Amino acid sequence: MANMFFKKNKIGIVLTILILLAGSVTYFYLLEQNKNNENVANMEVKTGNMSNLDPTIFENMEIKVAYTPEGSMKLFVNARNNDLAKLKIVEGNSIPEKETIVIGYDEAKMMKEENLFTKPGDKIENLFGINVTIGGILNKTETIIDDMHFISLENYNKLEGEENKIYIKLTDENVSKVFYNYPLSKNTSLNFKLTEGNMENYKTYEIIGKTYYPLVVGFKEAKMMKEEKLFEKSGDKIEGFFGKDVIIIGIIEETNTSLDMMHLIPLTKEELN
């Protein structure tokens, strides 16, 4: 009886099986395509435009550092519109207008998590002395730009912060390195802890007729420097570091902020080559 049913409905059964197979193949194909698209999107967010980043953007920045009550640093930047126009964006615009602010990817993510804003167009009152509207969020660059706030010259002049504390130097390979002019007196609002070393050793040293300056390195930067075999541990010396001889005093605990990329040194931008 079953054979008779099969023979009678053979064509219909075969067509049903073929339709089911085609549907399954289509479903898994679309699922795989969706995964691939998500991977591409994630890759774009992760890598941003770092490979095409013009290093001269760092040379033309004016940077102010402001401090939270807890002693964390926030970087506010006045940059040339021509430089900012080269940066890719996630939302909004890359160029700040008179009262708007453009924020780096990582800083924007943290500010959203702290419910300071949700989207471009939102307003923030009394942000270190200025009132701003969120103008845009930059794509991730894997550089210090990800932690910066870009503002107009007018707001930059009004902002409550310190100038000439943060500066950026480029290596011979045009890699940006971020410095904080940290005084030997340690008289600063910046608060941090070391995972290695001791700040009591933060002083200059005279060794065989040479002056060695103390250098404290942020967590991510220290990891990179160790991989490049520039040093192994606190107490190691580096000769000719941007034209100066330095001693590694310590490594800062990871903070997931711009501090992770910093070099703390008691020297100005002009004193380093």
Residue frames relative to the residue before (quaternion, step in Angstrom):
aa qw qx qy qz dx dy dz
M 1.0000 0.0000 0.0000 0.0000 0.00 0.00 0.00
A 0.6345 0.5201 -0.3167 0.4759 3.52 1.06 -0.83
N 0.6389 0.5284 -0.3267 0.4537 3.58 1.02 -0.82
M 0.6411 0.5227 -0.3233 0.4596 3.54 1.02 -0.82
F 0.6432 0.5199 -0.3225 0.4604 3.57 1.02 -0.84
F 0.6569 0.5172 -0.3117 0.4514 3.55 0.97 -0.88
K 0.6644 0.5056 -0.3101 0.4547 3.56 0.92 -0.95
K 0.6728 0.5195 -0.2969 0.4351 3.53 0.98 -0.89
N 0.7952 0.2692 -0.1167 0.5306 3.55 1.04 -0.85
K 0.2354 0.8293 -0.4874 0.1390 3.58 1.24 0.35
I 0.6773 0.4997 -0.3081 0.4435 3.58 0.80 -0.95
G 0.6666 0.5112 -0.3024 0.4505 3.59 0.90 -0.88
I 0.6521 0.5175 -0.3109 0.4586 3.55 1.01 -0.89
V 0.6529 0.5168 -0.3090 0.4594 3.58 0.94 -0.91
L 0.6575 0.5081 -0.3095 0.4624 3.57 0.95 -0.88
T 0.6364 0.5293 -0.3277 0.4555 3.57 1.00 -0.80
I 0.6541 0.5102 -0.3095 0.4649 3.57 0.97 -0.90
L 0.6557 0.5150 -0.3089 0.4576 3.58 0.96 -0.87
I 0.6438 0.5168 -0.3189 0.4656 3.59 1.00 -0.82
L 0.6508 0.5132 -0.3124 0.4642 3.57 0.99 -0.86
L 0.6550 0.5093 -0.3100 0.4642 3.58 0.98 -0.85
A 0.6548 0.5129 -0.3093 0.4609 3.56 0.95 -0.89
G 0.6470 0.5220 -0.3126 0.4595 3.56 1.02 -0.85
S 0.6542 0.5156 -0.3136 0.4559 3.58 0.98 -0.84
V 0.6519 0.5138 -0.3110 0.4629 3.55 0.94 -0.93
T 0.6567 0.5121 -0.3084 0.4597 3.58 0.94 -0.92
Y 0.6443 0.5394 -0.3171 0.4396 3.58 0.96 -0.91
F 0.7144 0.4453 -0.2662 0.4695 3.58 0.80 -1.00
Y 0.6045 0.5485 -0.3560 0.4551 3.57 1.12 -0.62
L 0.6779 0.4838 -0.2855 0.4742 3.58 0.91 -0.95
L 0.6194 0.5457 -0.3375 0.4524 3.56 1.08 -0.76
E 0.6699 0.4918 -0.2913 0.4740 3.56 0.96 -0.91
Q 0.6355 0.5289 -0.3268 0.4579 3.58 1.02 -0.79
N 0.6398 0.5292 -0.3188 0.4571 3.55 1.03 -0.84
K 0.6334 0.5241 -0.3190 0.4715 3.57 1.04 -0.83
N 0.6559 0.5143 -0.3107 0.4569 3.55 0.96 -0.88
N 0.6512 0.5149 -0.3150 0.4600 3.55 0.99 -0.86
E 0.6389 0.5177 -0.3217 0.4694 3.57 1.03 -0.80
N 0.6429 0.5242 -0.3256 0.4538 3.57 1.00 -0.81
V 0.6469 0.5115 -0.3163 0.4689 3.56 0.99 -0.84
A 0.6512 0.5149 -0.3162 0.4590 3.57 0.94 -0.88
N 0.6610 0.5015 -0.3058 0.4670 3.56 0.93 -0.88
M 0.6334 0.5336 -0.3299 0.4530 3.56 1.02 -0.79
E 0.6529 0.5159 -0.3193 0.4535 3.59 0.98 -0.84
V 0.6547 0.4966 -0.3146 0.4752 3.57 0.98 -0.78
K 0.6781 0.5105 -0.2966 0.4376 3.56 0.96 -0.86
T 0.7907 0.3444 -0.1799 0.4732 3.55 0.75 -1.01
G 0.2059 -0.8170 0.5181 0.1472 3.56 1.19 -0.48
N 0.6683 -0.4698 0.3667 0.4451 3.57 -1.00 -0.83
M 0.1632 0.8350 -0.5128 0.1144 3.56 1.13 0.63
S 0.6788 0.5114 -0.3125 0.4244 3.59 0.86 -0.92
N 0.7375 0.3743 -0.2198 0.5174 3.59 1.17 -0.56
L 0.4033 0.7380 -0.4628 0.2803 3.59 1.25 0.13
D 0.3479 -0.7321 0.5526 0.1937 3.55 -0.77 1.09
P 0.3879 -0.7638 0.4595 0.2347 3.63 -0.46 1.12
T 0.5596 0.6207 -0.3999 0.3765 3.59 1.16 -0.39
I 0.4908 0.6558 -0.4390 0.3692 3.60 1.21 -0.28
F 0.6646 0.5089 -0.3052 0.4540 3.58 1.07 -0.73
E 0.6352 0.5600 -0.3332 0.4147 3.58 1.09 -0.63
N 0.7472 0.4088 -0.2046 0.4824 3.58 1.12 -0.64
M 0.4752 0.6869 -0.4316 0.3408 3.61 1.24 0.21
E 0.1701 -0.6936 0.6834 0.1515 3.51 -1.29 0.62
I 0.0860 -0.8364 0.5413 -0.0066 3.59 -0.64 1.09
K 0.0912 -0.7441 0.6593 0.0577 3.53 -1.06 0.91
V 0.2105 -0.7536 0.6073 0.1377 3.55 -1.09 0.72
A 0.0893 -0.7652 0.6368 0.0316 3.54 -0.98 0.97
Y 0.2944 -0.7789 0.5369 0.1359 3.57 -1.15 0.62
T 0.4142 -0.6673 0.5593 0.2652 3.53 -1.08 0.78
P 0.6723 -0.4796 0.3525 0.4402 3.64 -1.21 0.21
E 0.6683 0.4991 -0.2975 0.4645 3.59 1.18 -0.54
G 0.5606 -0.6335 0.3741 0.3801 3.58 1.28 -0.10
S 0.4468 0.6472 -0.4864 0.3807 3.59 1.20 0.45
M 0.3905 -0.7309 0.5113 0.2277 3.57 -1.11 0.63
K 0.1162 -0.7468 0.6508 0.0725 3.52 -1.25 0.66
L 0.2609 -0.7974 0.5329 0.1100 3.57 -0.81 1.04
F 0.0696 -0.7866 0.6135 -0.0026 3.56 -0.79 1.11
V 0.1139 -0.8454 0.5205 -0.0384 3.52 -0.70 1.17
N 0.1654 -0.7046 0.6780 0.1281 3.49 -1.21 0.73
A 0.0392 0.8075 -0.5827 0.0829 3.58 -0.57 1.18
R 0.6082 -0.5633 0.4108 0.3795 3.55 -1.22 0.43
N 0.5533 -0.6277 0.4369 0.3299 3.57 -1.00 0.84
N 0.6199 0.5556 -0.3462 0.4327 3.58 1.03 -0.75
D 0.6581 0.4955 -0.3049 0.4779 3.59 1.08 -0.73
L 0.6812 0.4936 -0.2933 0.4542 3.57 0.90 -0.92
A 0.6056 0.5778 -0.3547 0.4166 3.58 1.08 -0.64
K 0.6295 0.5447 -0.3288 0.4460 3.59 1.21 -0.43
L 0.6198 0.5615 -0.3431 0.4275 3.60 1.22 -0.36
K 0.4196 -0.6936 0.5290 0.2512 3.55 -1.06 0.78
I 0.2686 -0.7808 0.5498 0.1261 3.54 -1.16 0.60
V 0.4029 -0.6647 0.5715 0.2630 3.53 -1.32 0.45
E 0.7869 -0.0328 0.0602 0.6132 3.55 1.01 -0.93
G 0.8258 0.2848 -0.1750 0.4542 3.56 -1.19 0.53
N 0.6552 -0.4928 0.4028 0.4069 3.54 -1.14 -0.78
S 0.4628 -0.6962 0.4803 0.2655 3.58 -1.18 0.55
I 0.7010 0.4270 -0.2585 0.5094 3.59 1.24 -0.29
P 0.3482 -0.7465 0.5230 0.2191 3.61 -0.67 1.02
E 0.3101 -0.7139 0.5947 0.2012 3.54 -1.10 0.76
K 0.8150 -0.2913 0.1640 0.4732 3.58 -1.29 -0.09
E 0.8279 0.1665 -0.0576 0.5325 3.61 0.80 -0.98
T 0.5821 0.5808 -0.3930 0.4114 3.62 1.18 0.25
I 0.2400 -0.7479 0.6035 0.1370 3.53 -1.33 0.35
V 0.1895 -0.7548 0.6210 0.0932 3.55 -1.05 0.86
I 0.1610 -0.8406 0.5169 0.0179 3.56 -0.64 1.15
G 0.5170 -0.6363 0.4873 0.3007 3.55 -1.11 0.77
Y 0.7031 -0.5318 0.2892 0.3731 3.53 -1.19 0.68
D 0.7242 0.4421 -0.2632 0.4591 3.61 0.72 -1.03
E 0.6527 0.5069 -0.3178 0.4648 3.58 0.97 -0.81
A 0.6386 0.5201 -0.3262 0.4640 3.58 0.99 -0.79
K 0.6320 0.5317 -0.3304 0.4569 3.57 0.98 -0.81
M 0.6748 0.4863 -0.2962 0.4696 3.58 0.93 -0.88
M 0.6527 0.5146 -0.3152 0.4580 3.59 0.98 -0.81
K 0.6290 0.5131 -0.3350 0.4784 3.58 1.07 -0.66
E 0.6497 0.5160 -0.3165 0.4598 3.57 0.98 -0.82
E 0.6922 0.4384 -0.2596 0.5112 3.58 1.19 -0.61
N 0.4511 -0.7291 0.4121 0.3082 3.59 1.37 0.23
L 0.3193 0.7435 -0.5205 0.2727 3.58 1.05 0.74
F 0.7641 -0.1291 0.0519 0.6299 3.56 1.23 -0.49
T 0.3301 -0.7471 0.5413 0.1996 3.57 -1.30 0.25
K 0.8185 -0.0125 0.0631 0.5709 3.59 1.06 -0.69
P 0.6489 -0.4789 0.3960 0.4390 3.59 -1.25 0.23
G 0.6831 0.4281 -0.3503 0.4769 3.54 -0.96 0.90
D 0.5737 0.5729 -0.3788 0.4462 3.58 1.23 -0.42
K 0.3279 -0.7501 0.5469 0.1753 3.55 -1.17 0.66
I 0.1287 -0.7500 0.6428 0.0878 3.55 -1.20 0.64
E 0.2429 -0.7896 0.5524 0.1109 3.55 -0.69 1.13
N 0.8731 0.0597 -0.0617 0.4799 3.53 -1.19 0.79
L 0.1971 0.7562 -0.5821 0.2247 3.54 0.67 1.17
F 0.7823 -0.2686 0.1106 0.5510 3.56 0.03 1.35
G 0.7958 -0.3544 0.1395 0.4707 3.52 0.92 1.05
I 0.7279 0.3572 -0.2473 0.5305 3.61 1.22 -0.02
N 0.3135 -0.7055 0.6016 0.2049 3.55 -1.28 0.54
V 0.0005 -0.8351 0.5464 -0.0638 3.56 -0.66 1.10
T 0.2775 -0.6932 0.6352 0.1975 3.49 -1.41 0.34
I 0.4807 -0.6656 0.4826 0.3050 3.57 -0.91 0.89
G 0.1729 -0.8238 0.5362 0.0634 3.54 -0.58 1.18
G 0.8004 -0.1793 0.1345 0.5560 3.57 1.07 -0.65
I 0.2670 -0.7212 0.6161 0.1703 3.52 -1.37 0.32
L 0.3603 -0.7599 0.5073 0.1881 3.57 -0.76 1.06
N 0.5457 -0.5833 0.4894 0.3499 3.53 -1.24 0.49
K 0.6020 -0.5792 0.4100 0.3661 3.57 -1.19 0.50
T 0.1474 -0.8125 0.5620 0.0476 3.57 -0.94 0.96
E 0.3436 -0.7401 0.4920 0.3036 3.60 1.28 -0.35
T 0.5967 0.4871 -0.3912 0.5036 3.59 1.11 0.76
I 0.7332 -0.3981 0.3107 0.4554 3.57 -1.32 -0.06
I 0.5000 0.6590 -0.4204 0.3729 3.61 1.21 -0.40
D 0.6082 0.5872 -0.3482 0.4049 3.59 1.07 -0.70
D 0.7374 0.3888 -0.2161 0.5083 3.61 1.21 -0.44
M 0.5764 0.6332 -0.3540 0.3762 3.58 1.25 0.09
H 0.2598 -0.6907 0.6479 0.1886 3.51 -1.43 0.40
F 0.1625 -0.7952 0.5791 0.0769 3.59 -0.68 1.08
I 0.0010 0.8117 -0.5798 0.0705 3.56 -0.73 1.13
S 0.6300 -0.5310 0.4089 0.3924 3.54 -1.31 0.31
L 0.6553 -0.5070 0.3799 0.4113 3.55 -1.27 0.34
E 0.6263 0.5444 -0.3411 0.4416 3.59 1.00 -0.77
N 0.6964 0.4448 -0.2738 0.4922 3.59 0.88 -0.90
Y 0.5941 0.5686 -0.3600 0.4405 3.57 1.09 -0.68
N 0.6771 0.4899 -0.2916 0.4654 3.57 0.95 -0.85
K 0.6940 0.4676 -0.2739 0.4741 3.60 1.11 -0.65
L 0.5564 0.6558 -0.3852 0.3346 3.58 1.13 -0.59
E 0.3871 -0.7136 0.5391 0.2245 3.56 -1.02 0.85
G 0.4238 0.6807 -0.4935 0.3369 3.56 -0.18 1.29
E 0.5236 -0.6348 0.4782 0.3069 3.55 -1.33 0.08
E 0.2608 -0.7384 0.6020 0.1561 3.54 -1.03 0.85
N 0.8151 0.3037 -0.2153 0.4439 3.54 -1.37 0.31
K 0.5056 0.6100 -0.4516 0.4103 3.58 1.16 0.55
I 0.7655 0.2596 -0.1256 0.5752 3.56 1.03 -0.85
Y 0.1393 0.7753 -0.6109 0.0792 3.56 -0.95 0.85
I 0.3297 -0.7495 0.5533 0.1528 3.54 -1.26 0.51
K 0.1183 -0.7682 0.6270 0.0518 3.53 -1.01 0.91
L 0.3019 -0.7358 0.5762 0.1883 3.57 -1.16 0.62
T 0.4129 -0.6814 0.5442 0.2628 3.55 -1.03 0.82
D 0.7027 -0.4343 0.3363 0.4522 3.57 -1.29 0.03
E 0.6852 0.4506 -0.2733 0.5027 3.57 1.23 -0.50
N 0.4922 -0.6886 0.3958 0.3563 3.59 1.34 0.25
V 0.3865 0.6703 -0.5191 0.3631 3.55 1.05 0.84
S 0.3929 -0.7419 0.4953 0.2234 3.58 -0.82 0.99
K 0.0697 -0.7670 0.6376 0.0155 3.55 -1.05 0.90
V 0.2663 -0.8023 0.5248 0.0998 3.56 -0.78 1.10
F 0.1130 -0.8073 0.5790 0.0148 3.56 -0.87 1.03
Y 0.1676 -0.7336 0.6507 0.1020 3.51 -1.26 0.69
N 0.3368 -0.7442 0.5436 0.1930 3.58 -0.66 1.13
Y 0.0070 -0.8311 0.5515 -0.0719 3.54 0.17 1.39
P 0.3707 -0.7825 0.4510 0.2165 3.63 -0.42 1.18
L 0.5945 -0.5698 0.4339 0.3656 3.55 -1.21 0.52
S 0.6252 0.5444 -0.3317 0.4503 3.57 1.18 -0.55
K 0.3230 -0.7670 0.4764 0.2836 3.58 1.34 -0.38
N 0.4042 0.7132 -0.4690 0.3287 3.57 1.24 0.46
T 0.4109 0.6763 -0.4981 0.3545 3.56 0.06 1.32
S 0.5327 -0.6386 0.4599 0.3113 3.56 -1.25 0.47
L 0.5064 0.6707 -0.4129 0.3510 3.58 1.27 -0.23
N 0.1232 -0.7918 0.5973 0.0329 3.55 -0.92 1.00
F 0.2009 0.7723 -0.5833 0.1513 3.59 -0.86 0.93
K 0.2805 -0.7255 0.5985 0.1917 3.53 -1.36 0.25
L 0.3848 -0.7129 0.5385 0.2318 3.55 -1.18 0.57
T 0.3107 -0.7184 0.5880 0.2039 3.52 -1.13 0.70
E 0.7713 0.0929 -0.0465 0.6279 3.55 1.37 -0.29
G 0.7581 0.3627 -0.2739 0.4677 3.58 -0.98 0.83
N 0.3076 -0.7354 0.5810 0.1644 3.56 -1.36 -0.08
M 0.4188 -0.7338 0.4799 0.2362 3.59 -0.72 1.07
E 0.4992 0.6356 -0.4365 0.3953 3.61 1.21 -0.16
N 0.6726 0.4867 -0.2810 0.4814 3.57 1.25 -0.46
Y 0.4681 0.6822 -0.4401 0.3490 3.59 1.29 0.11
K 0.4415 0.6305 -0.5012 0.3954 3.54 0.06 1.39
T 0.5549 -0.5905 0.4519 0.3731 3.57 -1.24 0.23
Y 0.2025 -0.7722 0.5950 0.0929 3.55 -1.25 0.59
E 0.2272 -0.7360 0.6207 0.1464 3.55 -1.11 0.76
I 0.0730 0.8048 -0.5784 0.1117 3.57 -0.45 1.25
I 0.8372 -0.1437 0.0442 0.5259 3.57 -0.60 1.22
G 0.7659 -0.4071 0.1988 0.4562 3.55 0.78 1.05
K 0.6514 0.4802 -0.3201 0.4926 3.59 1.28 0.11
T 0.3350 -0.7092 0.5815 0.2161 3.54 -1.18 0.65
Y 0.1160 -0.7812 0.6124 0.0362 3.55 -0.81 1.09
Y 0.2571 -0.7770 0.5619 0.1202 3.55 -0.86 1.06
P 0.4930 -0.6579 0.4712 0.3195 3.61 -1.05 0.67
L 0.0711 -0.7861 0.6138 0.0164 3.56 -1.09 0.78
V 0.0858 -0.7613 0.6421 0.0276 3.55 -0.84 1.06
V 0.1790 -0.8310 0.5254 0.0373 3.57 -0.74 1.07
G 0.4992 -0.6511 0.4950 0.2860 3.55 -1.06 0.83
F 0.7085 -0.5212 0.2878 0.3788 3.54 -1.21 0.64
K 0.7178 0.4370 -0.2639 0.4734 3.61 0.73 -1.02
E 0.6568 0.5120 -0.3152 0.4551 3.55 0.96 -0.85
A 0.6331 0.5288 -0.3301 0.4589 3.59 1.02 -0.79
K 0.6292 0.5330 -0.3331 0.4573 3.59 0.99 -0.82
M 0.6665 0.4985 -0.2964 0.4684 3.57 0.95 -0.90
M 0.6674 0.5074 -0.3025 0.4535 3.57 0.94 -0.89
K 0.6321 0.5151 -0.3286 0.4766 3.58 1.08 -0.69
E 0.6400 0.5198 -0.3234 0.4643 3.59 1.00 -0.81
E 0.6984 0.4340 -0.2559 0.5084 3.57 1.12 -0.68
K 0.4310 -0.7482 0.4104 0.2930 3.55 1.42 0.18
L 0.2919 0.7488 -0.5316 0.2672 3.56 1.04 0.83
F 0.7683 -0.1197 0.0448 0.6273 3.56 1.22 -0.53
E 0.3833 -0.7285 0.5229 0.2214 3.56 -1.29 0.31
K 0.8124 -0.0305 0.0935 0.5747 3.57 0.99 -0.86
S 0.6728 -0.4593 0.3830 0.4356 3.53 -1.33 0.16
G 0.7104 0.4012 -0.3256 0.4779 3.54 -0.99 0.89
D 0.5565 0.6004 -0.3941 0.4178 3.57 1.24 -0.32
K 0.3338 -0.7297 0.5658 0.1899 3.55 -1.17 0.66
I 0.1279 -0.7442 0.6486 0.0948 3.54 -1.23 0.61
E 0.2547 -0.7755 0.5639 0.1256 3.57 -0.70 1.12
G 0.8548 0.1506 -0.1047 0.4854 3.56 -1.04 0.80
F 0.2817 0.7531 -0.5385 0.2520 3.58 0.97 0.83
F 0.7855 -0.2085 0.0570 0.5800 3.57 -0.15 1.36
G 0.7645 -0.4066 0.1809 0.4664 3.53 0.92 0.99
K 0.7130 0.3875 -0.2490 0.5286 3.60 1.26 -0.03
D 0.3922 -0.6655 0.5721 0.2757 3.54 -1.29 0.39
V 0.0497 -0.8292 0.5559 -0.0312 3.58 -0.76 1.06
I 0.2416 -0.7142 0.6336 0.1734 3.50 -1.40 0.35
I 0.4144 -0.6974 0.5274 0.2525 3.57 -0.87 0.96
I 0.2085 -0.8052 0.5482 0.0877 3.58 -0.54 1.19
G 0.7985 -0.2083 0.1543 0.5434 3.56 0.99 -0.74
I 0.3448 -0.6951 0.5910 0.2206 3.53 -1.40 0.17
I 0.3967 -0.7398 0.5002 0.2122 3.55 -0.82 1.05
E 0.5530 -0.5960 0.4676 0.3468 3.57 -1.09 0.72
E 0.5742 -0.5974 0.4309 0.3574 3.58 -1.11 0.68
T 0.1088 -0.8193 0.5625 0.0216 3.56 -0.87 1.00
N 0.3125 -0.7529 0.5032 0.2868 3.59 1.27 -0.39
T 0.5826 0.5017 -0.4004 0.4986 3.55 1.07 0.84
S 0.7481 -0.3787 0.2852 0.4643 3.56 -1.30 -0.12
L 0.5408 0.6388 -0.3970 0.3766 3.59 1.18 -0.48
D 0.5899 0.5969 -0.3611 0.4067 3.60 1.13 -0.57
M 0.7239 0.4203 -0.2366 0.4933 3.60 1.21 -0.46
M 0.5411 0.6922 -0.3572 0.3171 3.56 1.31 -0.15
H 0.1952 -0.6805 0.6845 0.1742 3.46 -1.47 0.37
L 0.1731 -0.7772 0.5980 0.0917 3.60 -0.62 1.09
I 0.1579 0.7852 -0.5700 0.1834 3.55 -0.61 1.18
P 0.4286 -0.7253 0.4705 0.2627 3.65 -0.94 0.75
L 0.5313 0.6027 -0.4116 0.4303 3.57 0.87 0.99
T 0.4438 -0.6817 0.5173 0.2661 3.55 -1.18 0.63
K 0.7007 -0.4434 0.3458 0.4391 3.55 -1.33 0.15
E 0.6787 0.5078 -0.2859 0.4469 3.57 0.99 -0.86
E 0.6649 0.5199 -0.3021 0.4431 3.59 1.15 -0.58
L 0.6716 0.4197 -0.2967 0.5336 3.60 1.28 -0.20
N 0.3803 -0.7116 0.5394 0.2408 3.57 -0.99 0.77
